[in-house]
């Protein structure tokens, strides 16, 4: 690449919506781009819960970053894990000690789960951020039904058939709806000792209503849809303790072996190494051009960025990340041309949360509310539209059509460590963290 | 199930081709069936290498056993791992200590890899029997290219780009061909520092020819096809040692970090508990009705059974397992009707091994040889035809059509432990066995 060796070097950390969009928006810019991700694939996060719900396969919602940018000759993809950034040296340092110099840095490493100072809860209540998370949740949910089928003691059986989802944001609502549908539709007539329809799905929300970020009217619609699916929705429910055999709500103790975490997120730790002010969740407080104080060449986008526009924070959603990615790319080009940068402006195209088959709520733009079947169709169209990769779109449409008409779940596989039966809740939960593969 | 409680109890160990076929063949028989498997899914083994080769997703070739038999009311599915059989007590004992009584027992637990007395080789040279195996092989192959891309030292780079497959039976041939195609077609133009086409794929066979079970003419065809794909085929190559950084052939040392095992199989250990004569590979030497000596109620089928017909052993292939499953089901019914049992007769419908796109070899029946494009089409038709589950057939056809016209690989995801970069061959190989998930 000696011919382009003189061009300014743009390093992008993270191949999510923001990072990938920035890279593509710079395809004609006179720059060398290095796109760094610790995973080899771009993940279509909004559909991740469908993998957890055994409806889609990982490959349906993930595409290798290399193949996305294969034809963009000014991009080099690096599978590596960034550990810290040194803004004064203009260097990214990787976990293996290697370093990479940059002229411009776009940090788009996103967020991970937050257990509100209770990291010990994670092993009992996995969150949903990666494909591994989704497969682990899928494994636990399916294994719970298997364990219940083998359990003779009614009380223990009931505990296995109790699913608790903590947090009623979009992910929590989608998980709750999906698990309720698995129990009531997909698994029916497959078991002989239990009736999957007896499963209890409990959705816990600390605030007074589900989908707190949505208009109250839609929260109400979503709650009704969930209860219609048989989900036990509990608002203002504060979890005081989580164990692998129960969840504690103050004095109430819910016996369960399957707890899923959809409550909090916190920014990826690399933000701290920037040495600039962060918000409570560890997000970087960025300037209107999305750069960090004192370093216009360092830009932060996506879930990692905290930007207030007219007193309202730009939400941590895919459309925002895409817009920010495109915006910083434009500003880098402007800077290279000696032009002033433009401030970022978020255009809220709306958002949807699906509750299940035929059921969703959302808004078009920031105003027009939508619910029921119409919202569900809108949700599908939007998600298919934004799904990267022709093949994925077709496949996902195919899966959904299949799912819609058959109520079946295409990907109901129990794989990974702990895919073979273990006994007692504790062991079963241990499975995921055991060493070695069970088949050998 | 009290109404049917009086019916004879048929316990089937293993939900593979043989066990599942036996269960389905007994759907109208006056029996209670318990189908036991330690995995929740039936696996279409012949296509497993396609998952390892990143062409198919696990869900495309696996289907939950429960959903296969959901409408067959006389079957109960038990997700459990059988540890031993007590023929005198007519009992199966599970790993958790629980026991299950039977009137008839069909043992169809199949086979696993054999490292010819070198179990220590397994960590460096994984075999291909389960979905986890396939995903692990996929991860190692893709990670090798990523590591090579990051490696500056030419010699180390070469080691990362060297893939050694041990054993040139159908699985070895299929893996070698698939990896050669990934390197020469799928990954082209995705890397900037390496040319994937420089990858070396070495196929080692101890015997004088590849596909030793096939007619010499077809072995020759297969070898040519493989070499045409750039595979380095070495016959009469005896591996004396396998390490995570090299393979030793007598005095020759091949530097590689990706070794795949396709050499030997041995019967599942449960055979030993039957207390009857076994062959060298641990298979049960069965009578013409596929029962074991002294226990006509215990029937052994599939890869676990060793049955010689006119001095020739029935091969460990899916069609044989299916035929044996159907046969023992019929014999059980005959026994219940007080009729004599019929001896098993294997009908060789032929078999195929695919070498890659447009390339396969095989025979129709035991005689008519077939090769090239024609054999490849025949192979696809046969495999689609036998693939269980309507959805899977459509999906797999879709994947293949896509693959055929684009040369792309649909499922090129690096997931699981070790999906994030680690350094040095040893670490990278360690990845698979590390504890915990890298994303948290």
Interface residues (C-beta under 8 A of the other chain):
Chain A: X1 X38 X39 X40 X41 X57 X58 X59 X60 X62 X64 X66 X67 X70 X71 X76 X77 X78 X79 X80 X81 X95 X96 X112 X113 X122 X129 X130 X131 X132 X133 X135 X136 X142 X146 X149 X150 X187 X189 X190 X191 X192 X193 X391 X394 X395 X398 X402 X406 X408 X410 X411 X412 X413 X414 X415 X416 X419 X420 X421 X423 X433 X435 X436 X437 X438 X439 X440
Chain B: X1 X38 X39 X40 X41 X57 X58 X59 X60 X62 X64 X66 X67 X70 X71 X76 X77 X78 X79 X80 X81 X95 X96 X112 X113 X122 X129 X130 X131 X132 X133 X135 X136 X142 X146 X149 X150 X187 X189 X190 X191 X192 X193 X391 X394 X395 X398 X402 X406 X408 X410 X411 X412 X413 X414 X415 X416 X419 X420 X421 X423 X433 X435 X436 X437 X438 X439 X440
